[in-house]
Amino acid sequence: MKPYSLTRRLVVTVLLVELMLAAAATGLALLYERQQNLHAFDLMLRGRADSLLGAVQDAEDAGDNVMLDPKALDLPRGDLYGVRNESGRVVGSSSNWNHAVEQAVGEQGSGRNFRLGKKWYRGLALHGVRQIDIGDQKPGIARPVVIFYASSLKPFWAAMSHAAKFLVISNFLILLFTAGTLFILLRRGMAPLQELAGAAAGISSNALQFRAPPDAFAVQELAVLAHALESAMSRLEKAFVQQQIFVHDAAHELKTAVTIIKSSLQLLTSRKRTAAEYERGLELCLSDCARMEDLVQKLLLLARVEQPREEQVTASETNLNECLREVAEQMEPLATVRGVKLAVNLEESATARIAFDDCATLATNLMVNALQHTPAGGIVMLRVQASRGMTSFRVEDSGEGIPKEDLPRVFDRFYRGDPSRSRNTGGAGLGLAICKALAEGAGGQIEITSEVGRGTIAEVTLPASDEGRITRPLQEVLSDR
């Protein structure tokens, strides 16, 4: 798509609208001016026709006829006029009189336009009465006359032309002034946007911090965009930092595992060993390889569950009872070995919108953590609770608990609150991060509450299935040894 200037487009749009309004206003103004000029023109014609009526005199003949006295006339040259008496005889006319004027004007008293040759005229007919032979004792003789008068429309069109030119030039100057003023105002108004764009252009992989210019917050329309950009860049910066930490920690964990394997092999090859020593060394290497393989699998799983999805995919429905019962049965041997009692309290028909494998991974990680940190003789309880719209399960243990200062970071990747933990029980610090990603990916959440010396409760809340129903609880103890 070809780029365009928003300022120019706004200026052109406003000017086009103003041009249409100016054209409409000019048209209305010219119509009004035409009516006013025609009315003034008709008044002028009637005044000249009245002067003609005053020039009608007694002909001083035996028939008491009337005549037009040329000496009493003072009319513009080029006007057309003719006077007829009551018998229809022309008693006086202009030198350029044309009888076609009578047909064009008619007997009406209002003005009419007509064309005579190549010129346009406007004329009217005036019916009047002239008194002659007025004496001291006599009222005089009334002689009706009809006066036809027409004048060229050239002055009228000249006046209309001057008015049109004035309106066009005025509107053109107004458009120029508007365009210049609008362009300057838009440039000033767009300055905060340009500053905001300039600040955004300074963002790079080495400089993710973004602060919108103060002028952007002063504009209501830009304040929303400025806040959105700052919020987005803050989240992006946080995600980028977390990604860097993740890569650094993952590299450190993998390097540690590789270093241990390499050290074990170097130790084996440092001198001749017995077959038993070689076998023992290889077993340790295989154990370290298995630990590194587990770490890689967890990293891949975490990357998969945190991968953003372009389309919203409806999660499959999982029967929590079946999933958690299966996980509890898998955890029973570990509980037996560690001497921990494993109890399960389930709802008969509790379903959630989460994939079965994701739910199993969630529960497994939480139960492994609980069993590893619960001393012999303790208890780990798995509960399922359901309410309208949501379903949750809790893993409760009576173990050592988590210090209050470590709780805010338990979901951080590679975070282990007690550095002194052995590698056999401490893991890589990815289990809870995977749990959080799985829960949030399904539209739910996970919370951990703990008290040192009294145990820990991990609760996962998931969207419930529309068909899920809560009936009677089912409680059993899978391991009590």
N, C-alpha and C positions, 0 to 999 in steps of 0.2 A: 504494500500500500504506500502510495507516494506521500511523504511527509508534508505537512502544511503548517502555516503559522496561525496559532489560535488568535493572536492579536489582530492580524490582518483579516481573518475570517469574521471576527466580531465587528471590526470597523466596517467591512463591506456589508455585512448583514444589517447593521444599524443604518448605514447610508442608503441601502436599498429600501428599507422600510420608510426612512425619512423622505426619500425621493418619491415613493408612491403616495405618501401623505401630502407632499408638496404639490405633486401633479393633481391630486384630487382637490386640494385647497385652491390651486391656481384655476382649475376648471370652474369651480363654484364661484370664485371671485370674478372671473371673466363673464360668467353668466349674469351675475348680479350687475356688473359694470355695463353689460349690454342692455339690460333692462332699464337701468338708470339713464343711459345715454339715449336710448330710443324714446323714453318718456320726455327727456329734455328736448329732443329733436322734434317731437310732436308738439310740445308747447311752443317751440320756435315757429313751426309751420302755422299753428293756429294764430299766433301773434301777427305774422305777416299776412295771413288771410284776413284778419280783422282790419289791418291797415288798408287792404284792398277794398273792404266794405266801406271804409270811410272815404275812399276816393271815388265811390260811385256818386254821380251828380245828375241833376236834372238836365235833360237834353235840350230844354227850352224849345220844344217843338209843339205842334198842335195836338199830338197824341199823348203828351205828358210822359214821354219815354225817359229812360235813364241812359247814362253813358259813363264811361270810365275816364276820369280826368287824368291824363298822363303827368301833369304838373304836380299833382298831389302824391305821386308815387316816389318812394325812395327805397327800392328793393335791390338786392344783389343781382348782378348780371349772371346769367346762366340759369336762374330759377325759371320754372315753367308755371304759368298761371293763365286762367281764362275765366271770364265772368259771363253767365247767361242770365237773361231776364226770365220772367214768368212764362213767356211764350217760347223759350228755348233758344232764342237768338243770342249769339255771342255779341256782347256789347263792349267788350274789351279783352285784350289778351297780350301776352308777351310776344316779342318778335320771333321767338323760337317755339311758339305754342304748337303742340301736337295733340290732335283729338284723341289719340290712343291713351292719353293720360286719363281722360274721363272713364274709359272702359276699365283701365287698370285700378283706378281709385274707387269707382263706383259712387254710390250716393251716401255711403257711410261716413260718419264724422271721425272715425279713428284712422290712424295712419296705416298705410300699406306700402310694402316694398314692391318695386317693379323694375324691369329692365327695358331700357329704351336705347336701341342701338348697342353700343358697347359699354354704356354707363348704367349704373344702378341709381335709382331715385326712390324717394319716399314722398308720398303725397296724401292729401286728404281733401274731402269736400265739406264746405261750410255753407250752411243754409242761413241766410240772413234777410232782413227786411230794411229797405231804405225809404225814408219819408221825404217827399218832395212837395214843393209849393206850400210850404208852411207859412201861414199868415198870422196876423194878430188874433183873428177870430176863427181861423180855420185850423183844424188839426193836421192838415196835410194829406197827401195821397200816399198810401203804403204800396211800395213796389218790391215784391219778393225777388231775390236774386240767389243764384247758386255760384259759389266761388270754388274753383278747382285750383289747388296750389301744390306744387311739387318742387323738391330741392334735391340736389345731388347728395348721395351718401358718402362722398369722398371724405368730408371732415369727420363723419362718424367712424369710418374705418380707420382713419388716421389716429383718432382718439383711442380706439380699441387696440391698434397696433402699439401705441405708446404704452398703454396699460399692460399689454401682454409682455412687452420688452422689459418693463419695470419689474413685473412679477417674476419673470424668468431670471433676470440678472440678480434680483434680490434672493431668490431661492438658491441660485448657484453660489452666491457668496455665503449664504447660511450653510449650505452643504460643505463648502470648503472650510469654513470656521468650525463646523461640527466635526469634520474628519480630523482636522489638526488637533482640536481639543480632546476628542475621543482617543486619538492615538497616544497623546501625551499622558492622559489619565490612565489608559490601559497599561502603558509601559510602567508607570509608577505603581499601578495596582498589581501588576504581575511581578514586580521586583521581589516581594517575599517568596513567590513561587520559584523564581530563578535562584534566589539564595538557598532555598530548600533543596533544589535540584543540584546546586553546586556542592552543598554539604553532603548530599547522597553520593555524588560522583567521587568524593574522596574516600569512600569505603573500599577497602581491599582486604585480601586475605591476611595482611599484616596489620591492618588497622580496622577492626570491626566495630569500634566504639563510634556511636553516632549520636550527635546532639543537634536537634533542630534549631535554627536561628530563632532568636526571641521574636523577630517580626512575624514569623510564621504563626506563632501562637496568638498574635494580636488580630489575625484575620480568622473569623469564625469558620469560614469554609476550609481554610488550610489547617486550622488547629486540629481537626479530626485526623487529617492525613499525617500531620506531624507526630501526633501521639501514636498513630498506628505504625509509622515508620520506626519511631523510637522503641516501641514495644516489640516489633518484629525483629529489629536488630539486636535488642537485648536478649530475646530468646535465641536468635541465631548465634550470638556471641557465646551464650551459655552452652548451647549445643556444641559449638565448635571447641570450646574449652573442654567440655566433657569428652568429646571425641579424641582430642589430643591426650587427655588423661587416660582414656580407655586404651588407645594405641600404646601409650608408654607403659601402662601397667601390664597389658597383654604381652608386650615384648619382654618386659621384665620377668613375668611368670614363665614364659616359654624359654627365655634364656636361662633362668634358674634350673628348669627341668633338664634342658640340654646339658648345662654345666654339670649337673649331678650325674647324668648318664656318662658323660665324657670322663668325669673324674673316676667313676666306678670302673670304666674300661681301662683307663690309664693305670689304675691301681692293680688291676688284674694282670696287665702286661709288664708291670715294673720288674717282676721276677717270676721265676717258674713257680707254678702253683700245683697243688694236688687236684685231682679230678673233683673232689668234693668242694674245694675252694672255688674252682672254676664254675661248678654248678651253682653254688651259692651266689657268686657274683653275677652270673647271668640271670638268676631269679630276681635279684635286686634291680638289675637293668630292665628286665621285663616289667617289674612292678612300677618303676619310674616311667617307662614307656606308656603303660596303661594309664598312669596319672596324667601324663601329658596328653594322651589321646582323649581322656575325659575332659581336660581343660579345653582342647580344641573343639570338641563336640559342644560344650557349653557356650563357647564363643560363637560358633555357627548358629546355635539355637537362639542366642540373644540377638544376633544380627538378623535372624529371620523374623522373630516376633516384633522387633523394633522397625522393620522395614515398612515405610509408608505405603499405603495402598491407594492406587489411583481411583478405584471404585469401592464403594461401600459393599462389603460382602456380608450377607446375612449368616450369622454363625449358626451352626447346627445345634440341635437341642440334645442335651446330655442328662441322663438320669444320674443325679448325684449319688444316690444310694449304691447303684451298681459300680460307679467309678470309684467311690471312696471305699467301698467294701473290697474291691479288687486291690487297691493300693494298701489297705490295712492288712490284707492277707500276705502281700509281698513284704510288708514291713514286720510281720510277726517273727520271722527268724532273727532279725536284728534286735528286736525287743527282747526276745528270749535270751540271746547271747549277753545282752547288757543288763539283764535282770530287771527290766522295766515292765510294768503292767500296762497293757494297751487296751483301752476301752473305746467302744464306738456307740454313739447315740444318733440314730438316723431317723429321718422322716420316711414314711412308707412310699410317698409319691412326690418327691421334690425334684424338679427339673430346672435346668438353667440353660441359658443360651451361650454355650461355649463348646468348642470342639472337645471330644472325649479325650484325645491325646493331650491337649493343652491342660485340661482339668486334672488329668492324671499326673502330669509333670508338676503342676502347681502343688497338689497335695503331697506328692512324693518329696519334693524339696522341703516343704514345711515340716513333714513328719521326720525326715532324716535329721534336720536341725534340732527338732524337739528331742529325739531319742539320743542324739550325740551329747546334748547338754543336760540330760536328766540322769542323776546318779542312780545306782542300783537301789531297788526298793521304791523308786518313784513311780509316777503314773503319767501317762500321756493319754489325753481324752480327745476324741474326734467327734464333733457335734455338727449337726445340720439343723439350721433354723430357716423357716420360710415365712414371708409376709407378703402382702399384696404388692405385686410388681417386682419384688426382689427376693433372692434366695442367697443364703450365706452359710458358710461352714467355718468352724473354728477348730484350731489345733491348740490345745492347752497342755502345758507341761508343768511339772513341779520342780523344775531344775534350778540352776544357779541364777537365772535372770540376766538382764542386760542393764548395765549402768545407765543412769539417766542421761549422761552426757553423750552416750553412744547411740541413743535411740534415733536422733534426727538423721544419722548417716547409715543406718543399717541397710538401706536399699541402694547405697552407692556401690558401683562395681569395684571389685577387688578390695573392698573395705572389710577389715577384720579388727574388731574392737580390741581383742586381746592378742598382741603380737607373740605372746609366749606360747600360744596354742601349737600343738604339734601339727605337722603336715598331714598326719593321718586323720585328724578330726577337724582341722581348720578349713580344709578345702581351698578353693581359689577365691572365695568371696564373690561368686557370681550367682549363687542360688537364689537369694532374695531379690536381686536385680532382675533375674528371669521371671520370678513370681510376679513382681510388680508389672513388668511389661506384658505378661500374659493376662493378668487381671484387667489392666487398663485397655488392652487390645480388644477384650470382650465387652467393653463398656462398663466394667465394674471398678472396684478399688480394693486395696488391701491395707490393713492397719495392724500395727503391732504395739501392744502395751505390755509393760514388764515391770517387775519390781525385784530388785536384787534379793536373792535368798528365798523368794516365794514363787518364782516361775514366770513364764511368758505366755501370752495369748496372741496368736496370729489369726485375724479374722478376714476372710475373703468374701466380699459381697458381689454378687453377679445378677444380671437381669434374669428374672424368672420367666419361664415359658408361660404362654397364655393358657396352656392346657394343664399346667402344674397344679396339683391339689395337695393340701396338707391333711393328712388323716392321723392315725394314731402313731406315736413314736415307737421306734424299735431300738432296744438297748441290749448290748451284749458285750462281753469281755472276751477278746480274742487271745490275749496273753496275760497270764496271771502268775508268772513264774519269776 
